[in-house]
């Protein structure tokens, strides 16, 4: 029998209740930190210069490939299979622990894993969910010590996805104001390898090149996605409880940017550096009913706003797709930054 005391750290790895179990519980629980109606707020930071350079390169290659299709086969293929070891961590405050018994946890993790796999499976990306962890810690659940939480909980190397579902994730609030609900944020990929200054023969490839080495895990301990627990499937946050916030944030983990990146209609602005997502100068709120209203923030540019794209700010009902170029971009970014690391 497990006894939980307030503010104590409890990490319960439960292999017998993993995603592999065949039951999917219809879970509707009250999350006291959730705001019943809210606009999507993603706290993912700006891309690094290294990532922007990579996007720019892949953006130009995609355009060239359209004129010379044989280039696609030489660069990479969406047919490439990517299997991501995935570690899900549920972190609650002591006053919300009553909502998360072992059966409910298993159902939440199973259903969330299914949503991720369904969203990415059409282009051969799958998520192999490992035994999850459950932690009761008021400071971590409110995202007040991210580094300490991830130092204690993070598993795997740089190619392993860690998602932290926190019950009280929120944005910092100025003095005298209320904090806003933050649905999630994620780290964008970065270069975690380096070429050593000294390269003995055993570290050289057959062609004589020095093999790159991976930096210590402590240098990328913050890697992963932080997501409001109420956005897990059927877990209480109105309009955002189909598990698709995690799909959006994992898109960032693969390197994708918001479809409204740059918030500009200028034809010279590359936006999200993806050619087949129409130019968009303003994020989408809710899910515009297409029979009554077509959102088109850049009317002089081809196409209308990609309101159904996972990398916009639409609500979960509206989220249905990634574009073909986004799929290819994720494969390219995986190969550049994460595979083998």
Rosetta silent file (secondary structure, phi, psi, omega in degrees, C-alpha in Angstrom):
SEQUENCE: XXXXXXXXXXXXXXXXXXXXXXXXXXXXXXXXXXXXXXXXXXXXXXXXXXXXXXXXXXXXXXXXXXXXXXXXXXXXXXXXXXXXXXXXXXXXXXXXXXXXXXXXXXXXXXXXXXXXXXXXXXXXXXXXXXXXXXXXXXXXXXXXXXXXXXXXXXXXXXXXXXXXXXXXXXXXXXXXXXXXXXXXXXXXXXXXXXXXXXXXXXXXXXXXXXXXXXXXXXXXXXXXXXXXXXXXXXXXXXXXXXXXXXXXXXXXXXXXXXXXXXXXXXXXXXXXXXXXXXXXXXXXXXXXXXXXXXXXXXXXXXXXXXXXXXXXXXXXXXXXXXXXXXXXXXXXXXXXXXXXX
SCORE:     score description
SCORE:     0.000 S_00000001
   1 L     0.000  134.141 -176.630    0.000    0.000    0.000 S_00000001
   2 L  -100.191  121.109  177.793    1.326    3.406   -1.024 S_00000001
   3 L  -101.711  127.950 -177.367    0.914    6.243    1.440 S_00000001
   4 L  -112.892  125.510  176.217    1.163    9.744    0.002 S_00000001
   5 L  -106.840  146.672 -178.647    1.833   12.742    2.219 S_00000001
   6 L   -53.718  140.093  176.720    1.305   16.327    1.038 S_00000001
   7 L    67.396    3.982  176.667    4.246   17.935   -0.750 S_00000001
   8 L   -84.964  155.734  178.418    6.171   14.674   -0.778 S_00000001
   9 L   -92.644  123.031  177.488    7.731   13.371   -3.944 S_00000001
  10 L  -129.153  119.157  177.327    6.255   10.111   -5.124 S_00000001
  11 L  -114.922  111.182 -176.602    7.383    8.569   -8.374 S_00000001
  12 L  -113.954  102.058  175.739    5.422    5.450   -9.168 S_00000001
  13 L   -84.294  123.455 -171.117    6.584    3.622  -12.271 S_00000001
  14 L  -123.522   79.981 -177.828    3.799    1.216  -13.105 S_00000001
  15 H   -59.175  -33.492 -176.704    4.773   -1.223  -15.886 S_00000001
  16 H   -71.653  -11.756 -179.791    1.657   -3.328  -15.320 S_00000001
  17 H  -116.871   29.846 -176.812   -0.555   -0.348  -16.141 S_00000001
  18 L   -70.990  175.854  179.097    1.259    0.788  -19.284 S_00000001
  19 L   -60.519  -20.153 -178.596   -0.267    1.910  -22.543 S_00000001
  20 L   -66.859  -15.135 -179.222   -0.155   -1.680  -23.758 S_00000001
  21 L   -65.407  143.121 -171.927   -3.251   -2.452  -21.690 S_00000001
  22 L   -80.923   -1.465 -178.177   -6.317   -2.986  -23.881 S_00000001
  23 L   -98.698  147.958  179.364   -8.737   -0.783  -21.932 S_00000001
  24 L  -130.293  104.133 -173.004   -9.440    2.868  -22.616 S_00000001
  25 L   -79.424  134.196  172.269  -11.340    4.523  -19.797 S_00000001
  26 L   -76.604  101.535 -171.123  -13.802    7.330  -20.533 S_00000001
  27 L  -105.403  123.710  171.657  -12.352    9.807  -18.088 S_00000001
  28 L  -130.042  105.699 -178.470  -14.035   13.016  -17.085 S_00000001
  29 L  -126.688  156.194 -178.833  -12.399   14.571  -14.045 S_00000001
  30 L   -90.076  123.605  176.410  -12.387   18.056  -12.626 S_00000001
  31 L  -105.951  113.718 -173.040   -9.099   19.880  -12.806 S_00000001
  32 L   -68.378  -16.080  179.618   -9.176   22.796  -10.395 S_00000001
  33 L   -89.713   -7.339 -173.916   -6.455   24.649  -12.285 S_00000001
  34 L   -81.835  142.026  172.675   -8.369   24.549  -15.578 S_00000001
  35 L   -95.979  126.542 -173.414  -10.190   27.560  -16.966 S_00000001
  36 L   -53.734  -42.450  179.216  -13.475   26.384  -18.556 S_00000001
  37 L  -130.598  128.042 -177.045  -13.050   28.479  -21.697 S_00000001
  38 L  -152.057  160.026  171.234   -9.707   29.766  -22.862 S_00000001
  39 L   -90.006  151.211 -179.544   -7.741   30.558  -25.991 S_00000001
  40 L   -63.737  129.312  175.072   -4.819   28.322  -26.830 S_00000001
  41 L  -123.892  118.851  177.551   -1.607   29.590  -25.291 S_00000001
  42 E  -113.930  127.674 -176.405    1.661   27.952  -26.317 S_00000001
  43 L   -99.176   16.123  179.560    4.800   29.067  -24.531 S_00000001
  44 L   -61.165  132.742 -175.978    7.364   27.565  -26.906 S_00000001
  45 L   -75.371  175.686 -179.153   10.269   29.964  -27.294 S_00000001
  46 L   -70.811  152.674  179.179   11.739   31.419  -30.489 S_00000001
  47 L   -70.654  150.401  176.327   13.921   29.229  -32.703 S_00000001
  48 L   -73.386  165.203  176.731   17.706   29.457  -32.488 S_00000001
  49 H   -62.025  -37.779  179.182   19.768   30.799  -35.366 S_00000001
  50 H   -61.121  -44.072  179.948   21.003   27.259  -36.001 S_00000001
  51 H   -68.881  -39.931  177.279   17.421   25.983  -36.323 S_00000001
  52 H   -61.801  -40.520  177.438   16.385   28.909  -38.530 S_00000001
  53 H   -62.229  -41.349  178.664   19.338   28.188  -40.815 S_00000001
  54 H   -63.942  -44.022  177.649   18.277   24.541  -41.018 S_00000001
  55 H   -60.121  -43.675 -178.892   14.697   25.553  -41.843 S_00000001
  56 H   -61.478  -42.102  179.430   15.919   27.933  -44.518 S_00000001
  57 H   -64.002  -48.892 -178.869   18.051   25.194  -46.110 S_00000001
  58 H   -66.312  -31.911  178.356   15.248   22.612  -46.096 S_00000001
  59 H   -62.788  -46.129  179.081   12.804   25.258  -47.350 S_00000001
  60 H   -68.843  -39.122  178.177   14.919   25.936  -50.430 S_00000001
  61 H   -61.945  -37.847  179.300   15.537   22.228  -51.008 S_00000001
  62 H   -65.436  -38.102  179.417   11.789   21.583  -50.955 S_00000001
  63 H   -68.154  -40.612  177.338   11.237   24.265  -53.567 S_00000001
  64 H   -63.485  -40.220 -177.888   13.951   22.825  -55.785 S_00000001
  65 H   -62.235  -30.289  179.168   12.472   19.356  -55.330 S_00000001
  66 H   -66.184  -31.666  179.558    9.161   20.563  -56.730 S_00000001
  67 H   -86.040  -29.035  178.719   10.915   21.440  -59.977 S_00000001
  68 L  -130.879   83.442 -172.543   13.129   18.334  -59.977 S_00000001
  69 L   -55.892  -25.140 -178.631   11.211   15.577  -58.141 S_00000001
  70 H   -65.311  -17.791  178.945   14.103   13.125  -58.299 S_00000001
  71 H   -65.557  -31.291 -177.459   15.864   15.265  -55.666 S_00000001
  72 H   -56.656  -45.667 -177.932   13.336   14.120  -53.062 S_00000001
  73 H   -64.394  -31.714 -178.947   14.594   10.554  -53.149 S_00000001
  74 H   -75.491  -34.075 -175.212   18.191   11.704  -52.685 S_00000001
  75 H   -78.535  -61.797  178.765   17.459   13.952  -49.716 S_00000001
  76 L  -172.158  173.206 -177.814   15.065   11.925  -47.616 S_00000001
  77 L  -138.849  140.918  176.341   11.711   10.234  -47.778 S_00000001
  78 L   -65.485  -17.382  178.448    8.570   10.440  -45.693 S_00000001
  79 L   -69.216  -14.926  176.941    8.528    6.650  -46.011 S_00000001
  80 L   -56.916  132.864  179.372   11.379    6.552  -43.486 S_00000001
  81 L   -90.239  132.281  178.650   10.139    4.934  -40.292 S_00000001
  82 E  -122.983  122.801  177.849   10.790    6.787  -37.044 S_00000001
  83 E  -114.599  118.766 -174.270   10.191    5.099  -33.698 S_00000001
  84 E  -108.459  116.778  171.367   10.352    7.446  -30.717 S_00000001
  85 E   -66.826  125.156 -171.145   10.790    6.106  -27.203 S_00000001
  86 E  -123.372  127.510 -179.365    8.301    8.177  -25.240 S_00000001
  87 E  -115.116  118.899 -179.603    8.232    8.799  -21.502 S_00000001
  88 E  -103.703  128.992 -179.724    5.082   10.316  -20.017 S_00000001
  89 E  -121.085  122.427  176.172    5.273   11.963  -16.600 S_00000001
  90 E  -103.595  123.917 -174.845    2.133   13.063  -14.768 S_00000001
  91 E  -125.133  120.723 -176.190    2.851   15.658  -12.078 S_00000001
  92 E  -121.949  159.630  168.646    0.115   16.853   -9.734 S_00000001
  93 L   -79.344  161.617 -177.866   -0.301   19.156   -6.760 S_00000001
  94 H   -63.160  -32.509 -177.409   -1.222   17.517   -3.475 S_00000001
  95 H   -78.907   -7.759  177.468   -4.765   18.915   -3.587 S_00000001
  96 H  -111.200    1.848 -176.825   -5.410   17.302   -6.986 S_00000001
  97 H   -61.230  -28.602 -178.003   -3.872   13.903   -6.310 S_00000001
  98 H   -60.226  -23.640 -178.089   -7.302   12.420   -5.541 S_00000001
  99 H   -75.313  -19.792 -166.519   -8.157   12.637   -9.250 S_00000001
 100 L  -115.582   67.395  172.108   -5.300   10.416  -10.373 S_00000001
 101 L   -76.214  172.063 -170.988   -5.656    6.871   -9.077 S_00000001
 102 H   -61.942  -38.348 -179.373   -3.762    4.132  -10.892 S_00000001
 103 H   -66.491  -42.267  179.437   -6.641    3.092  -13.154 S_00000001
 104 H   -67.049  -39.984  177.837   -7.312    6.659  -14.283 S_00000001
 105 H   -59.265  -46.570 -179.196   -3.619    7.284  -14.856 S_00000001
 106 H   -60.942  -40.945  178.154   -3.334    4.196  -17.023 S_00000001
 107 H   -66.424  -42.745  178.131   -6.341    5.263  -19.072 S_00000001
 108 H   -60.335  -46.577 -178.630   -5.089    8.810  -19.528 S_00000001
 109 H   -65.365  -42.834  179.654   -1.656    7.651  -20.648 S_00000001
 110 H   -62.196  -46.895 -178.591   -3.103    5.008  -22.981 S_00000001
 111 H   -66.876  -39.224  178.598   -5.550    7.424  -24.588 S_00000001
 112 H   -65.236  -40.511  177.499   -2.927   10.166  -24.958 S_00000001
 113 H   -62.341  -39.482  178.089   -0.526    7.719  -26.581 S_00000001
 114 H   -63.241  -41.142  179.806   -3.243    6.682  -29.025 S_00000001
 115 H   -63.488  -44.682  178.076   -3.896   10.310  -29.986 S_00000001
 116 H   -59.839  -48.824 -177.633   -0.195   10.927  -30.651 S_00000001
 117 H   -64.919  -37.212  178.566    0.167    7.797  -32.752 S_00000001
 118 H   -65.184  -38.884 -177.512   -2.991    8.537  -34.740 S_00000001
 119 H   -69.821  -32.352 -173.560   -1.815   12.072  -35.556 S_00000001
 120 H  -106.658   -8.803 -171.071    1.645   11.014  -36.735 S_00000001
 121 H   -67.096  -27.686 -175.963    1.120    7.482  -38.084 S_00000001
 122 H   -66.122  -16.209  175.653    0.280    8.502  -41.645 S_00000001
 123 H  -123.462   34.035  166.726    3.901    9.469  -42.189 S_00000001
 124 L    64.891   30.631  169.206    5.509    6.588  -40.322 S_00000001
 125 E  -107.666  125.261  178.670    6.286    8.257  -37.014 S_00000001
 126 E  -130.973  156.004 -175.077    5.247    6.180  -34.025 S_00000001
 127 E  -117.789  118.411 -179.854    5.651    6.596  -30.289 S_00000001
 128 E   -95.792   98.510 -174.240    6.671    3.631  -28.139 S_00000001
 129 E   -74.027  126.586  178.846    5.350    4.571  -24.708 S_00000001
 130 L   -91.875  169.740  176.593    7.510    3.427  -21.820 S_00000001
 131 L   -52.129  130.519 -175.366    6.332    2.925  -18.206 S_00000001
 132 L   -85.041  167.997  174.771    5.043    6.260  -17.028 S_00000001
 133 E  -118.554  151.785  176.508    5.780    8.117  -13.805 S_00000001
 134 E  -129.508  125.815 -174.798    3.390    9.776  -11.413 S_00000001
 135 E  -131.982  135.063  172.610    4.646   12.479   -9.070 S_00000001
 136 E  -106.103  113.102 -176.644    2.981   14.585   -6.394 S_00000001
 137 L  -160.728  109.380 -174.578    4.939   17.800   -6.006 S_00000001
 138 H   -59.441  -40.954 -177.835    3.331   21.232   -5.663 S_00000001
 139 H   -67.240  -44.895 -178.440    6.337   23.161   -6.965 S_00000001
 140 H   -70.010  -38.829 -177.721    6.847   20.988  -10.028 S_00000001
 141 H   -65.080  -25.904  177.633    3.158   20.764  -10.897 S_00000001
 142 L   -96.861    6.876  174.259    3.019   24.567  -11.037 S_00000001
 143 L    63.697   37.721 -179.266    6.208   24.682  -13.149 S_00000001
 144 L   -94.935   -6.959  176.042    8.195   26.674  -10.600 S_00000001
 145 L  -150.681   72.151 -174.941   11.353   24.531  -10.832 S_00000001
 146 H   -61.375  -41.996 -177.229   11.514   22.994  -14.281 S_00000001
 147 H   -63.940  -43.971  179.721   15.187   22.070  -14.099 S_00000001
 148 H   -63.689  -41.618  179.600   14.852   20.184  -10.825 S_00000001
 149 H   -60.705  -48.162 -175.706   11.809   18.311  -12.106 S_00000001
 150 H   -74.014  -29.965  175.028   13.473   17.235  -15.325 S_00000001
 151 H   -62.917  -36.666 -179.270   16.743   16.367  -13.616 S_00000001
 152 H   -80.708  -33.606 -169.090   14.798   13.942  -11.438 S_00000001
 153 H  -106.804  -27.897 -171.151   12.378   12.576  -14.024 S_00000001
 154 L   -60.788  140.441  179.943   13.852   12.802  -17.527 S_00000001
 155 L  -130.733  155.937  176.443   14.722    9.488  -19.172 S_00000001
 156 L    81.982 -179.689 -179.604   16.494    8.408  -22.337 S_00000001
 157 L   -96.388 -160.166 -173.846   18.844   10.269  -24.647 S_00000001
 158 L   -72.477  -16.729  177.009   18.236   13.203  -26.981 S_00000001
 159 L   -89.531   -0.892  178.380   16.147   11.087  -29.349 S_00000001
 160 L   -93.022  134.489  179.534   13.768   10.142  -26.504 S_00000001
 161 E   -92.412  125.533  174.242   10.617   12.209  -26.064 S_00000001
 162 E  -115.236  126.001  178.135    9.681   13.202  -22.508 S_00000001
 163 E  -119.481  126.875 -177.966    6.276   14.799  -21.909 S_00000001
 164 E  -108.682  108.036  178.556    5.460   16.301  -18.527 S_00000001
 165 E   -92.654  108.340 -173.905    1.723   16.643  -17.905 S_00000001
 166 E  -109.106  134.875 -174.550    1.408   19.168  -15.071 S_00000001
 167 L   -71.075  -26.496 -173.171   -1.885   19.953  -13.363 S_00000001
 168 L  -124.833   36.994  177.243   -1.171   23.628  -12.695 S_00000001
 169 L   -63.250  128.920 -179.204    0.878   24.805  -15.647 S_00000001
 170 E  -154.565  160.764  177.971    0.435   28.564  -15.989 S_00000001
 171 L   -82.656  150.446  175.793    2.143   31.650  -17.315 S_00000001
 172 L   -60.061  144.467 -178.494    3.894   34.004  -14.867 S_00000001
 173 L  -117.570  135.568  175.188    1.608   36.801  -13.748 S_00000001
 174 L   -60.944  157.064 -178.676    2.585   40.415  -12.998 S_00000001
 175 L   -54.838  131.470  176.588    1.991   41.537   -9.436 S_00000001
 176 L    84.885    3.793  179.385   -1.686   42.000   -8.697 S_00000001
 177 L  -122.334  163.988  178.572   -2.948   40.088  -11.747 S_00000001
 178 L   -86.279  145.350  176.059   -4.130   36.550  -12.330 S_00000001
 179 L   -72.775  151.630  176.910   -1.928   34.069  -14.144 S_00000001
 180 L   -94.619  146.187  176.511   -3.098   32.803  -17.531 S_00000001
 181 E   -68.961  128.100  177.828   -3.559   29.123  -18.221 S_00000001
 182 L  -104.159  119.852 -178.156   -0.684   27.844  -20.330 S_00000001
 183 L   -75.700  -29.484  178.144   -1.647   24.839  -22.418 S_00000001
 184 E   171.369  168.868  170.126    1.929   23.829  -23.115 S_00000001
 185 E  -157.666  160.905 -176.871    5.401   24.524  -24.387 S_00000001
 186 E  -149.136  154.429  176.011    8.211   22.429  -25.783 S_00000001
 187 L   -80.481  134.953  172.089   11.895   22.668  -26.562 S_00000001
 188 L   -79.422  151.715 -178.146   12.827   23.053  -30.197 S_00000001
 189 L   -66.732  151.011  177.846   15.679   20.804  -31.383 S_00000001
 190 L  -143.942  170.251 -178.286   19.243   22.006  -31.194 S_00000001
 191 L   -80.185  119.224 -179.195   22.685   20.657  -31.950 S_00000001
 192 L  -114.418   16.719  177.222   23.898   18.453  -29.084 S_00000001
 193 E  -115.398  161.921  177.528   26.996   17.029  -30.751 S_00000001
 194 E  -149.392  156.896  176.932   30.495   18.404  -31.112 S_00000001
 195 L   -97.939  119.139 -177.137   33.722   17.530  -32.880 S_00000001
 196 L   -66.515  149.532  179.366   36.530   16.960  -30.339 S_00000001
 197 L   -68.949  -31.196  176.884   39.743   18.904  -30.759 S_00000001
 198 L  -109.584  131.754 -174.298   41.720   15.688  -30.359 S_00000001
 199 L  -132.460   90.234  177.804   40.683   12.724  -32.487 S_00000001
 200 L   -66.080  160.485 -176.029   42.498    9.416  -31.877 S_00000001
 201 H   -51.843  -38.557 -176.715   42.285    6.736  -34.597 S_00000001
 202 H   -67.448  -14.438  178.530   39.544    4.781  -32.814 S_00000001
 203 H   -99.538    9.919 -179.354   37.250    7.817  -33.065 S_00000001
 204 E  -101.533  148.263  177.075   37.660    8.156  -36.824 S_00000001
 205 L   -77.909  176.127  179.603   35.323    6.836  -39.501 S_00000001
 206 L   -61.551  -28.444  179.247   36.451    4.600  -42.354 S_00000001
 207 L   -86.817   -0.031  177.117   36.935    7.716  -44.477 S_00000001
 208 L    94.242   -2.182  179.937   39.155    9.278  -41.800 S_00000001
 209 L   -77.947  148.697  179.171   36.685   11.842  -40.522 S_00000001
 210 E   -78.590  128.800  179.512   36.442   12.453  -36.812 S_00000001
 211 L   -71.840  137.634  177.153   33.211   11.163  -35.314 S_00000001
 212 L   -74.265  147.853  179.529   31.106   13.723  -33.523 S_00000001
 213 E  -110.507  149.059  178.394   30.456   13.152  -29.842 S_00000001
 214 E   -85.264  138.024  177.782   27.232   13.792  -27.943 S_00000001
 215 L   -67.402  162.744  179.503   27.314   16.357  -25.179 S_00000001
 216 L   -61.743  148.504 -178.158   26.543   15.299  -21.618 S_00000001
 217 H   -57.209  -28.942 -178.953   22.861   14.834  -20.805 S_00000001
 218 H   -60.928  -22.882 -179.001   23.055   17.729  -18.363 S_00000001
 219 H   -77.946  -17.775  178.325   23.378   20.089  -21.341 S_00000001
 220 H  -129.613   29.620 -176.644   19.951   19.105  -22.681 S_00000001
 221 L   -62.486  -25.407 -178.972   18.189   18.076  -19.481 S_00000001
 222 L   -81.318   -2.287 -177.091   15.379   20.576  -20.206 S_00000001
 223 L   -62.066  136.215  178.081   14.548   18.862  -23.512 S_00000001
 224 L   138.019 -173.253 -176.625   10.921   17.775  -23.774 S_00000001
 225 E  -120.528  134.252  173.690    7.369   19.062  -23.645 S_00000001
 226 E  -105.715  125.170 -173.722    5.431   20.559  -20.737 S_00000001
 227 E  -135.625  139.572  176.240    1.672   20.197  -21.172 S_00000001
 228 E   -62.966  126.231 -175.219   -1.316   21.074  -19.004 S_00000001
 229 H   -60.605  -30.053 -179.009   -2.676   17.782  -17.652 S_00000001
 230 H   -65.350  -12.965  179.108   -6.279   18.872  -18.240 S_00000001
 231 H   -87.544   -3.522  174.691   -5.640   18.663  -22.016 S_00000001
 232 L   -65.308  156.225 -173.770   -5.172   14.890  -21.903 S_00000001
 233 L   -53.544  125.726  177.240   -8.119   13.050  -23.520 S_00000001
 234 L    59.098   36.661 -176.030  -11.358   13.557  -21.566 S_00000001
 235 L  -113.642   20.097  162.712   -9.556   15.218  -18.682 S_00000001
 236 L   112.776  -15.741 -175.753  -11.625   18.318  -18.174 S_00000001
 237 L   -94.990  110.314 -176.233  -10.523   21.365  -20.204 S_00000001
 238 L   -54.388  131.416  179.243  -13.383   22.489  -22.424 S_00000001
 239 L    76.755   -9.524 -177.613  -12.437   22.657  -26.148 S_00000001
 240 L  -135.879   38.839 -177.078   -8.952   21.285  -25.436 S_00000001
 241 L  -122.090   35.739  173.076   -9.468   17.811  -24.005 S_00000001
 242 L  -105.981    7.636  177.795   -8.880   15.577  -27.011 S_00000001
 243 L    81.480   10.877 -173.313   -5.161   15.252  -26.333 S_00000001
 244 H   -90.234  -10.089  170.414   -4.149   17.409  -29.280 S_00000001
 245 H   -61.434  -41.545  177.418   -2.204   20.000  -27.310 S_00000001
 246 H   -62.140  -37.232  177.309    0.455   17.306  -26.940 S_00000001
 247 H   -60.808  -45.089  178.517    0.323   16.743  -30.719 S_00000001
 248 H   -60.773  -48.214 -176.651    0.977   20.465  -31.256 S_00000001
 249 H   -67.532  -37.687  178.096    3.836   20.586  -28.754 S_00000001
 250 H   -65.945  -29.293  172.716    5.477   17.427  -30.107 S_00000001
 251 H   -58.228  -40.640  174.648    5.415   19.125  -33.515 S_00000001
 252 H   -63.723  -41.603 -179.455    7.709   21.740  -31.952 S_00000001
 253 H   -58.134  -33.397  175.782    9.895   18.953  -30.521 S_00000001
 254 L   -81.275   -6.601  175.952   10.375   17.762  -34.103 S_00000001
 255 L   109.689   -3.812 -179.102   11.284   21.313  -35.132 S_00000001
 256 L   -71.299  149.481  177.556    8.053   22.683  -36.611 S_00000001
 257 L  -107.889  167.962  176.465    7.161   26.332  -36.075 S_00000001
 258 L   -62.902  145.163  179.427    3.752   27.961  -35.755 S_00000001
 259 L   -66.010  -19.379  178.150    1.953   28.407  -39.075 S_00000001
 260 L  -100.937   19.519  179.221    1.606   32.121  -38.224 S_00000001
 261 L   -51.720  129.439 -178.513    5.345   32.495  -37.503 S_00000001
 262 L    89.898  -22.883  178.381    6.365   36.096  -38.205 S_00000001
 263 L    45.856   52.463 -175.122    2.711   37.235  -38.211 S_00000001
 264 L  -138.994  148.781  172.577    3.192   38.827  -41.610 S_00000001
 265 L  -102.327    2.154 -179.324    1.558   38.822  -45.034 S_00000001
 266 L   -62.406  123.377 -179.299    4.729   40.086  -46.702 S_00000001
 267 L   -57.977  -23.257 -179.758    5.513   37.671  -49.587 S_00000001
 268 L   -83.493   -9.502  179.629    9.199   37.909  -48.696 S_00000001
 269 L   -82.888  123.236 -176.058    8.560   36.675  -45.156 S_00000001
 270 L   -74.410   -8.544  179.891    9.172   32.897  -44.999 S_00000001
 271 L    58.315 -121.132 -179.538    6.730   32.461  -42.101 S_00000001
 272 L   -88.049    8.274  179.376    7.077   28.892  -40.840 S_00000001
 273 L    62.728   25.227  177.577    9.502   28.039  -43.696 S_00000001
 274 L  -121.524  121.664 -168.166    7.012   25.471  -45.021 S_00000001
 275 L   -72.902  -26.946 -174.990    5.887   26.093  -48.583 S_00000001
 276 L  -101.672   15.292  166.986    2.528   24.332  -48.507 S_00000001
 277 L  -104.146  118.956 -175.927    1.105   26.055  -45.413 S_00000001
 278 L   -56.766  151.997  177.427   -0.571   29.279  -46.612 S_00000001
 279 L   -58.284  135.355 -176.809    0.714   32.603  -45.335 S_00000001
 280 L  -141.377  125.340 -176.553   -0.975   33.465  -42.043 S_00000001
 281 L  -102.703   -6.823 -179.665   -0.587   36.699  -40.101 S_00000001
 282 L  -145.793  137.557  179.967   -2.791   35.902  -37.110 S_00000001
 283 L   -67.087  159.027 -179.112   -3.330   32.747  -35.101 S_00000001
 284 L   -91.195  138.019  176.745   -6.707   31.036  -35.136 S_00000001
 285 L  -112.391  123.210 -179.614   -8.984   31.194  -32.105 S_00000001
 286 E    77.969 -140.871  179.000  -11.480   28.349  -31.711 S_00000001
 287 L  -143.822   94.063 -177.349  -12.622   26.563  -34.866 S_00000001
 288 L   -56.744  126.878  177.006  -14.137   28.810  -37.536 S_00000001
 289 L   -69.805  113.610 -170.661  -17.181   27.092  -39.110 S_00000001
 290 L   -65.327  -23.299 -179.919  -16.109   26.845  -42.718 S_00000001
 291 L   -74.024  -20.072 -178.725  -19.660   26.932  -44.066 S_00000001
 292 L  -111.091  -22.635 -173.134  -20.175   30.401  -42.571 S_00000001
 293 L  -155.396  129.738  174.724  -16.719   31.899  -42.388 S_00000001
 294 L  -110.380  116.511 -179.509  -13.375   31.338  -44.036 S_00000001
 295 L   -76.354  123.466 -178.550  -10.458   32.734  -42.043 S_00000001
 296 L  -143.751   85.951 -176.012   -8.035   34.424  -44.412 S_00000001
 297 L   -74.673  -14.605  176.898   -5.623   36.745  -42.618 S_00000001
 298 L  -128.244   74.929 -173.366   -3.570   37.256  -45.809 S_00000001
 299 L   -62.906  -20.818 -179.725   -6.203   37.652  -48.557 S_00000001
 300 L   -88.672   -1.919  177.863   -3.639   38.670  -51.184 S_00000001
 301 L  -102.555  154.421 -179.570   -1.659   35.449  -50.696 S_00000001
 302 L   -62.033  142.877  174.894   -2.653   32.064  -52.151 S_00000001
 303 L    79.941  170.031  175.990   -4.914   29.889  -50.051 S_00000001
 304 L  -109.977  168.829 -175.366   -6.772   30.513  -46.817 S_00000001
 305 L   -58.046  140.047 -177.089   -5.496   30.163  -43.262 S_00000001
 306 L   -80.317   66.519 -172.761   -4.592   26.569  -42.266 S_00000001
 307 L   -64.952  -20.837 -179.267   -7.111   26.430  -39.400 S_00000001
 308 L   -93.593    0.233 -177.720   -7.040   22.623  -39.305 S_00000001
 309 E   -78.535  137.282 -178.312   -3.269   22.436  -39.068 S_00000001
 310 L   -60.878  -18.668 -176.843   -1.861   21.138  -35.779 S_00000001
 311 L   -98.978    8.893  168.474    0.634   24.019  -35.680 S_00000001
 312 L   -88.593 -167.557 -178.956   -1.997   26.783  -35.665 S_00000001
 313 L  -110.800   19.177 -178.378   -3.818   27.790  -32.446 S_00000001
 314 E   -62.465  167.376  175.620   -7.211   26.253  -33.232 S_00000001
 315 L   -81.085  174.790 -171.656   -9.067   24.218  -30.637 S_00000001
 316 L   -62.679  -35.238  179.811   -8.873   20.435  -30.570 S_00000001
 317 L   -59.218  -32.965 -175.332  -12.027   19.894  -32.598 S_00000001
 318 L   -82.052  -26.911 -175.659  -10.452   21.819  -35.461 S_00000001
 319 L   -70.063  120.920  178.507   -7.064   20.067  -35.420 S_00000001
 320 L  -139.320  -13.656 -166.931   -6.893   17.342  -38.088 S_00000001
 321 E  -156.289  156.614  159.856   -3.692   17.539  -40.119 S_00000001
 322 L  -109.452  156.168  176.147   -0.081   18.294  -40.872 S_00000001
 323 L   -83.964  165.619  179.799    0.842   19.324  -44.412 S_00000001
 324 H   -60.164  -41.497 -179.770    2.988   17.148  -46.691 S_00000001
 325 H   -69.761  -32.840  174.764    5.943   19.530  -46.370 S_00000001
 326 H   -63.573  -40.333  178.305    5.618   19.579  -42.601 S_00000001
 327 H   -59.595  -48.044  179.478    5.825   15.789  -42.610 S_00000001
 328 H   -64.185  -37.595 -179.633    8.994   15.898  -44.681 S_00000001
 329 H   -63.715  -40.074  179.045   10.424   18.664  -42.498 S_00000001
 330 H   -63.278  -39.248  176.708    9.989   16.584  -39.343 S_00000001
 331 H   -64.122  -44.696  178.933   11.894   13.715  -40.936 S_00000001
 332 H   -60.912  -44.147 -179.599   14.671   16.075  -42.002 S_00000001
 333 H   -67.489  -38.265  176.486   14.903   17.624  -38.541 S_00000001
 334 H   -58.914  -46.656 -178.693   14.893   14.202  -36.869 S_00000001
 335 H   -67.618  -32.947 -178.375   17.810   13.118  -39.045 S_00000001
 336 H   -76.688  -42.355 -169.096   19.700   16.349  -38.468 S_00000001
 337 H  -108.632  -36.828 -164.737   19.260   16.723  -34.720 S_00000001
 338 H  -112.190  -35.784 -174.088   17.919   13.672  -32.919 S_00000001
 339 L   -59.148  131.288  179.040   18.553   10.341  -34.632 S_00000001
 340 L    77.954   -2.629 -179.185   21.396    8.473  -32.924 S_00000001
 341 L  -108.287    0.000    0.000   21.678   11.115  -30.202 S_00000001
